[in-house]
Amino acid sequence: MSNVVVIGSQWGDEGKGKIVDWLSSRADVVVRFQGGHNAGHTLVIDGKEYKLNLLPSGVVREDKVSMIGNGVVVSPWALLKEISMIKEQGVKITPDNFVIAENANLILPVHQALDQALESMRGDGKIGTTKRGIGPAYEDKVSRRGVRVCDLRHPELLKDKITKMMYHHNIMLEGMGADTLKACDTYDKLMELSSDLLQYAGVVWRELDQARTERKKILFEGAQGTMLDIDHGTYPFVTSSNTVAAQASIGTGVGPDAIKYVLGITKAYTTRVGTGPFPTEQDNEIGQFLGEKGKEFGTVTGRKRRCGWFDAVMVRQAVKINGISGIALTKLDVLDGMEELKICVGYRLNGEEIDYYPSSQIDQAAVEPIYETMSGWSETTYGARTWGELPAAAVKYVRHIEELIGAPVSMLSTSPERDDTILMRDPFVD
């Protein structure tokens, strides 16, 4: 059996929710390894819709164990609210089937206040943060000021850490003209919920090690996408964590040898939420068509996504950086009815052709896409479950994508329904 890492190969919003749910039915353990409640997954099971931000997609299945790894930053209020909402939908969540790493860092009210104040001060240079405190929480983690889940067991230590943290951050808030916060208020709020949160706390790395010993199948669930990675993405218009496959090891406490298959979720076109470079963006009727037909609105923010042609250069780069074994191509059906399709096969920068996405934000904004044009198809691909049901032009489009990115299509999604999936290779089977 093979343990699988699922990552986004673009700017997020690639349709990971459905694919992770499909895979979780085959897994024994599902674990989140980075990000926070700025992520958004929508699952549709038997016509019932579940919207998840922090909880791993496996929680909707009673026979699975779901975990939040140490690489995730956790808002205890958001997590407990989400647990309550999912329970109201009939899902059972108990300490037996859900574990949160005791060494995961917490997102506190001051982090959200800082996030909002900083984004407001950026003016026209906004990064596009969700303003949920993710970035400031990661900053505190790296600066060794962070409060972790395990700190809730020790009230005096917790009070001391919060006092020191607030002294530092209130200076910044005051300097930005924002309201300051009282350490005692945060402490009291945390103590009120400590027992509710601590009932789920555990040693995730040890639990995963035991699962490996028992040869259980583990699904490592990532959030956002490769091009939002803090190191490899379109910096500074990125998220505050590493979103690439290697983070699955660091963010859960398992060795790299635990990862056997990397599945890159890839949309059949390209979208992006918020600001930042987007070489293949179509700010025209094509982009409007893709956005409306693909229902391109953020699960978390509700913001309209920017839409454009498939960027093979960017996805090929993601394949190399992540060590992607195969991709799950999603939303092919959105392209139904288009007379012609374009694929970006290279960039032009300052008069020269390049075959990679540069690191400089100046160069990223300046690159011009080089396109190949392919014929579209008038027939529908919606709901197709075999290759034989696909139009010849659609098959040709998929096969050309494989050639351009240097990775096979392991799964092909043709609708939001989990069973409308064409499987070429089960990632859990070596």
N, C-alpha and C positions, 0 to 999 in steps of 0.2 A: 504494500500500500504506500501511497505517496501523500505527504503533507503539502498543502497548497497555499500559496500567497496570492491574494487578489489585490491588484493595484489599478489605478487609473492611468492610462497612457497619454492623456491629453491635459486639459485644464479642469478636470473633475466633471461631474454631471454626465458621466458616460453611460449610466445605467447599471451601476454596480449593484444596486439593491436587488433587482430581479435575479441577476446572475449569482450573487452571494446566497440568496434564498434557494436557488436551484441547487447550488453546491452544498448548502447546509443540510439538505435532506440526505446527503450521502456522507456527511461528516459526523464525527462524534463530539467534537469540541470546536466552538467558534470563538475566536479571540480578536478584539480590537487592539491595534498596536500603536496608534498615533492620533493626533488631532484632538478635538473636543466636541462640544455641541454646536460647532459651526458646520459640521458635516450633516448631510441629509440623505437618508435612504427611504425610498417608498417601495413597499412590498405589496403585491396584489396576490392573495391566496384565496382561491375559490370565490372570487368576486369581492372579497373583503380587503380593504386597504389599511395598511399599517404604515405610519410615518415615524421613523426612528432617527434620532440625532446622536445619542451616546450609546445606547444599547446595541450590542452586536445583533446581526440579523437572525442569529440562531435562537433568540429568545422566544420567537413565536412558535417554536417546536418543543413540546414538553420533554421529549426524549433526548434532547441535546443539552450539553453544558455550555454556557456562555460566559465569557470572561472579558474584563477590561484590563489591559496590561499597563505596566508602569510608564509606557511612553505616551499615554493619554493624559491630558489635563482635564480634571473633572470638576464641574460645578455641582456641588452636592444638591443644591436646590433644583437645578435642571434635571439631574439624574432621578431624584426621588419623585419629581413631578411626572417624568416620563414613565417611570415604573408604575405609578398610580394610574396613568392614562391607559397603559397597555393592559393592566389588570382589569380595568373597566371594560375592555374589549374581549375579556374572557381568557386572557393569557395568564398562566400561573408562573410567578417569579418567586423563588425561594432561595435561601442560602445553599440549597442542594443543587440547584441548576444555574445559579448565577454567582460569580465571584469577581470582586474588584481588587486589584493589586494594592496591598497595604502601603507600598512605596510609590503610589501614584500621587502626583501633585494636585492640589485643589485650586480651583478658580474662585476667588473671593470677590465681594462687592467692589473693593478698591480696584481690582483689575479691570472690571467693566467700566468704572468711572474713568480710569486712565485711558482705556481704549477709546472711549467716546471723546475725551478731551483732546487727545493726540490727533485723532482723525479730523476733528474740527479745525485744529490749528494748521493742518496741512493745506487747507484751502483747495486750490486747483490741483495740487499734487497728491490728492487722496490716493491711498493704496487700494481702497475698496474693502477694508476689513468689515466683518459682520458686527463689530462693536460689542462682542460678547466676552471680551477679556482674555481671549486665547493667547494673544501675543504677550501681554504683560505677565501672564501666569508663567509662560515659558521663560521669560526674562528673569523672573524671580527664581525659577528652578536653576537656571544656569548661574545666577548670582548667589546661589546658596541661601536665599532668603525664604524659599518656598515652604508652605505648610503642606504636609503630606497626610494621607488617610490615617496612617498609624499614629500621628500626633494627637488625634482625637482621644486616644486612650490615656493621655497624660495632660490633664488640664493646666497644670502650672507651666509646663513646657510650651503648651499651645498659647497661653496668655503672653508669655515672654516673646515668642516668635512673632505673634501678631503685633505686639507693641513696637518692636523694633522695625517690623515691616512698615507699619503705618507712619512711623516717624520719618522714614525715608520717602514714602510716596506722598505724604501730605505736603511736603516741601514742593514737590513737582506740581501737585494739583493747585496749590496756592499760587505758584508761579504762572500757571496757565489761566488763572482767574476762575478756576472751578471750585466747587464746594469741597471742603475737606471732610474726612470721615473719622469717627471715633473708634479707637481700638476695642473699647469695651462692648460696643454694639455688635461688631463682627464676632467677638468672642462669645457673647451671649447667644447669638443666632446659631453659631456652630455647636454650642453645647446643647441647644434645644433639639438638634437633629442627629447628634453624634451616635446615639444608640441605634437609630434607624439605618444609618449608613454603615456602622461598624458590623452589623449583623452579616453583611455581605463581604467584609474584608477578609482577605486570605493571602497566601503566598503563591502567587500565580506561577512563578517560574518553577516552583516545586510541583505544583499540580500538573503543569505541562510535561515536566520530566516524567512523572508517574504515568501520564497518558501515553507518552512515547514508549515507556517500558512495557505497557500493556498493548502496544501496537495499535492504538486508537488513531483514527484519522483526524488531523487537526487542520482547520481552515483559519488562516490568518487574514483578517479583514482590514484593508486600508481605507483611508478616507481622502478626499480631494483627488488630485492627479499629479503626475510626474512633473509637469511644467509649473506646478505651484510649490515644488520642493524648495526648501530654504537655501540649498546649495546649488541645485541643478535646474531650478526653474527660472522664470522671467523676473529675476530679482531687480528691484525691491517689491514688485507686484506679485508677491507670493504669500503663502501661509507661513506659520512660525515653527513648523516641524519638518522633519524629513519624511517625505511621502513615498520614497522609493522602496523597493522590495527588501533591501538590506536592513531597513528599520524594523522589519518584522522580528528579526532576531534581537536587536537591542531593546525594542519596545515591549518585549514579553519575557526576556531572560532565557531564551533558548539558544543553543549554539547554531552557527550557520549550517551545520550538517543536517539540521532538522528540516530545512527547506529543500523540497525535491522538485517542485513545479511552480513556476511563476506565471500566472494568468493575467494578461494585460487587457482590461476592459477598454474597448475602443469604439467610439461612435462612428458611424458610416459617413459622417460629416464632422464639422468642428464647431464647438460652442465655447463661450467664455462668459463668466459673470464678473461684472465690475470693470475697473480700469486696467490698463496695461496693454502691451503690444499684442497684435492679432493680425499676422500677415495676410491670411486668406479671408478676412472678414468681408461680408457682403452687406453693406449698409444700403440696401436697395430692395427691390421686389423679391429677389432670390432669397435674401436673408429673412425677409418678412414671411415668405412662403415656408421656409424651413422652421422658423420660430412658431408659426401658427399651427402647422401640421404636426410638428414634434412636441407641441405644448411645452415650449422651453421657458419655464419659469422656475426659479430656485425653490427647492423644498424648504430650506431654512428661511430665506429672506423674502421669497416671493418676487425677487427682482427678475426682470426680463433678461434672458440670456442673449448675448450677441452671437450671431450665426454666420458660418462661412463654409467654404469648400474643405474637403478632406486634405489635411496637410501630411503627406507621406514623409517629408523630411523630419518633422517634429516627432512623429510616431516611431520612425526608424531610430532616432536618437534615444527615445524612451526604451525601445527594445534592447539597445546596447547597454544603457545605464542600469536597467533593472535585471538584465539577464532573462528577458521574457522568453518563456518556453513556447507559448502560443497565445493568441488573442481571442477574446470573445467579441465579435463584431455585433454591435447593437443598432437598432433603429434603421435598419436597411429599408423598411417599409415607408419611412418618411420620404424617401427619394422616388417613390412610385409616381409616375405621371410627368416626370421631368424629361424634356426632349433631349437635353444634353447635360453631361456632368463634367466637372473639372477636378483634377487632382494636382496639388502642388508637388512637383518633383524636384525642385531646387529653389535657391534664392539668388537674387542678384543684389550685391552690396557694393556700392561705389564703382559700378561698372564691371565688377568681376562676379563670376558665378561661384557660389559656395554650396556645399552639400551638408551643412550643419547649421544649427541655430546658435548664433554667437552669444557670448555672455554679457557683453556691454549693453546696457539699456539704450544707449544711443544707437548702436548697431542694430539692436532688436527692433527699434522703432523705424529704422531706415531700410530694412530688407524688403525687397519686392519679390513676390512669388513668381515662379516660372511654372506655367500650367501645361498639362496634357489634357486634351478634350476627348471624352468618350461619349458614345451614344447612350441615352437613357432608355427607359422602357415604359410602356403604357399599361402593361398588365400589373396586377396586384401581387405583392409578396406578403401581404399581411396574413399572419397566422400560418405561414408555410412551415411544415415540419420535416420536409425531405428536400433534397437537392432537385429532385424531379419536378417539384412544384414551382421552382423559380424560373423566371424568364431567362433566356439565354444571355441577354445583355446584363442582367443582374449577376449571373454566375461569372461572366467575363470581368465585371467590375470588381467582384470579390477576389478573384484569382489575380488580378493585376495589383490590387492592394497587397496581397501576400508577397508578390515579387518585389514590390517597391520597398516594403518595410523589413524584409528579411525574416519573417516569422509566419508560421502557418495559422490559419483560422481554425481554432479548435472547437469553437461554438459560434453559432449564428442565431441571433435573436430577431424575431420578426413581429413581435407585439409585446405589450407589457405583461401579458399572461405568461406564467412561468413555463407552461408546457409547450408554448409556441417557440420552440428552440430546436435547431438542427445541430446535432452532436456529431462531431468528427472524431473527437478523442476525449475520453473521460479523464480530466486532470488527476483524479485520485488513483488512477491505475498506471503504474510504471510502464 
